Amino acid sequence: MQITRLINLLFGSKKEKESTEDIMKKFLIVGLGNIGEKYDNTRHNIGFKVLDEVAKKEDITFESQKLGAVSKFRFKGRTFILLKPSTFMNLSGKAVKYWMTKEKIAIENVLIITDDLNLPFGSIRLKAKGSDGGHNGLKDIQAVLQTTKYPRFRFGVGAEFSKGRQVDYVLGKWDEEESKQLPERLEKATELIKSFGTAGLNNTMNTFNGK
């Protein structure tokens, strides 16, 4: 994609150059989660919660469209397309691929937001690629896109559960102390998303990882 982009910018027609530049200014931000009231405010749905916070900050609303709830906003010349898949977690790849294709978004401009049991609660980590880590949503995205090389934003939910209780934990509600700390963490998450689209992946990793 980078080589094609460079060739178009150097040797392509004016129309091709403008088209390529427009594509590189569009970003698909995908929050993973499960639809339905019983999953609201659960640890596994942090992807939905982060996007809801972004929408609130930008004063925009989600509309039910094909394979998900979608909203858009512009910031510093970039277009951010927010997607909450309606396919359930383990079929997230179908929605991601559909909206990448529909909006003509380069894979390096896709950001997947997911919960992570291996990070302490509230920790945030942005990566350019990686394994699915046993996460069903990431596993399906990897299978559909046929690559592990896509940016992902892991939001730590901790691992305060006893043996055999992992599913109950990730599908459980935030506890009282976590609920108190979430607003500040969500604020940081919205800042990360905007930085991803404006400052770039590497600068955003340096600024936010471990914060």
C-alpha positions in Angstrom: 0.0 0.0 0.0 2.8 2.4 0.9 4.6 1.8 -2.5 1.4 2.2 -4.5 0.6 5.4 -2.6 4.1 6.8 -3.3 3.8 6.0 -7.0 0.4 7.6 -7.3 1.6 10.7 -5.5 4.7 11.0 -7.7 3.5 9.9 -11.1 -0.3 9.7 -11.0 -2.7 12.1 -12.5 -4.1 15.0 -10.5 -7.3 13.0 -9.9 -5.4 9.9 -8.8 -3.3 12.0 -6.4 -6.3 13.7 -4.9 -8.0 10.3 -4.5 -5.0 8.8 -2.8 -4.6 11.7 -0.5 -8.3 11.6 0.5 -8.0 7.9 1.2 -5.1 8.4 3.5 -7.0 11.0 5.5 -9.8 8.5 6.4 -9.7 6.3 9.4 -11.9 3.5 10.5 -12.1 3.2 14.3 -13.7 -0.1 15.3 -14.8 -0.8 18.9 -15.3 -4.4 19.6 -18.3 -5.6 21.7 -21.5 -7.6 21.8 -24.9 -6.1 21.1 -27.7 -6.3 23.5 -28.6 -4.7 26.9 -27.1 -7.5 28.9 -23.7 -6.7 27.6 -23.8 -3.0 28.3 -21.2 -1.7 30.7 -19.3 -5.0 30.7 -15.5 -5.3 30.5 -15.7 -7.2 27.2 -17.6 -4.2 25.7 -15.0 -1.6 26.4 -14.6 -1.0 22.6 -18.2 0.1 22.4 -17.8 2.2 25.5 -14.8 4.1 24.1 -16.6 4.9 20.9 -19.6 6.1 22.8 -17.3 8.4 24.7 -15.9 9.8 21.5 -19.4 10.3 20.1 -20.4 12.2 23.2 -17.3 14.4 23.0 -18.0 15.2 19.3 -21.7 15.5 19.8 -22.5 12.9 17.1 -24.9 9.9 17.2 -24.7 6.4 15.8 -27.0 5.1 13.1 -27.8 1.4 12.5 -26.3 0.5 9.1 -25.1 -2.7 7.5 -23.3 -4.9 10.0 -23.0 -2.2 12.6 -23.8 1.1 14.2 -21.8 3.9 12.4 -21.0 7.5 13.1 -18.5 10.0 11.6 -16.7 13.2 12.5 -13.9 15.3 11.1 -10.9 16.6 13.0 -7.9 18.5 11.7 -8.7 17.6 8.1 -9.2 13.9 8.9 -12.4 11.9 8.7 -13.0 9.4 11.5 -15.5 6.7 10.9 -16.6 5.0 14.1 -17.9 1.4 13.9 -19.6 -0.8 16.5 -20.1 -4.1 14.7 -23.5 -5.7 15.2 -22.2 -9.2 14.3 -21.3 -10.2 17.8 -17.7 -10.4 18.9 -16.6 -13.6 17.3 -17.7 -12.5 13.8 -16.2 -9.0 13.9 -14.1 -9.5 10.8 -17.0 -9.4 8.5 -18.0 -5.9 9.6 -14.5 -4.6 9.5 -13.8 -5.9 6.0 -17.2 -4.5 4.7 -16.6 -1.0 6.0 -12.9 -1.0 4.9 -14.0 -1.8 1.4 -17.0 0.5 1.4 -15.1 3.5 2.6 -11.9 2.6 0.8 -9.8 2.7 3.9 -6.2 1.5 4.0 -5.4 -1.2 6.6 -2.9 1.0 8.3 -5.7 3.5 8.9 -7.8 0.9 10.7 -7.8 0.9 14.5 -9.4 -2.0 16.5 -10.2 -1.3 20.1 -10.4 -4.3 22.4 -10.3 -5.4 26.0 -7.1 -7.1 27.3 -6.9 -9.4 30.3 -3.1 -9.3 30.2 -3.0 -5.5 31.1 -3.9 -4.0 34.4 -7.2 -2.2 34.5 -7.1 1.1 32.7 -3.8 0.5 31.0 -3.7 1.4 27.3 -1.4 0.0 24.7 -1.3 0.8 21.0 0.4 -1.7 18.6 1.0 -1.8 14.9 0.4 -5.6 14.7 0.4 -8.7 16.8 -1.3 -12.0 17.6 -5.0 -12.4 18.6 -3.9 -13.2 22.2 -6.8 -15.6 22.4 -9.4 -12.8 21.8 -12.2 -14.1 19.7 -12.8 -10.7 18.0 -9.2 -10.3 17.0 -9.1 -13.9 15.9 -11.9 -13.5 13.5 -10.6 -10.2 12.1 -7.2 -11.9 11.5 -8.9 -14.8 9.7 -11.1 -12.5 7.5 -8.3 -10.0 6.7 -5.7 -12.7 6.4 -3.1 -10.7 8.3 -2.1 -9.7 11.8 -0.6 -6.4 10.5 -3.3 -4.0 11.5 -3.2 -1.4 14.4 -5.0 -2.4 17.6 -5.7 -0.4 20.8 -5.7 -2.7 23.8 -7.5 -1.4 26.9 -6.6 -3.3 30.1 -9.4 -4.9 32.1 -7.1 -6.7 34.5 -7.4 -10.4 35.5 -9.0 -10.4 39.0 -10.8 -13.7 38.6 -10.3 -17.2 40.1 -9.5 -20.2 38.0 -12.3 -21.1 35.6 -14.1 -17.7 36.0 -12.6 -15.9 33.0 -15.8 -15.7 31.0 -17.8 -14.5 34.0 -15.2 -11.8 34.6 -15.0 -10.4 31.0 -18.8 -10.5 30.7 -19.2 -9.0 34.1 -19.9 -5.3 35.0 -17.3 -2.9 36.1 -16.9 -2.8 39.9 -17.3 0.3 42.0 -13.6 1.3 42.0 -13.3 0.7 38.2 -16.4 2.8 37.6 -14.8 5.7 39.4 -11.7 5.6 37.4 -13.3 4.9 34.0 -14.1 8.5 33.0 -10.4 9.6 33.1 -9.4 6.5 31.2 -12.0 7.1 28.6 -10.9 10.7 28.2 -7.3 9.4 27.5 -8.7 6.9 25.0 -10.4 9.6 23.0 -7.2 11.6 22.9 -5.4 8.5 21.6 -7.8 8.0 18.8 -7.5 11.6 17.6 -3.7 11.4 17.8 -3.7 8.1 15.8 -5.4 10.0 12.9 -3.4 13.2 13.1 0.1 12.4 14.7 0.4 8.9 13.3 0.9 5.5 14.8 4.5 5.7 16.1 4.1 9.2 17.7 0.9 8.1 19.3 2.5 4.9 20.7 5.3 7.0 22.2 2.9 9.4 23.7 0.2 7.1 25.1 1.6 3.6 25.7 1.9 3.0 29.4 0.0 6.2 30.4 
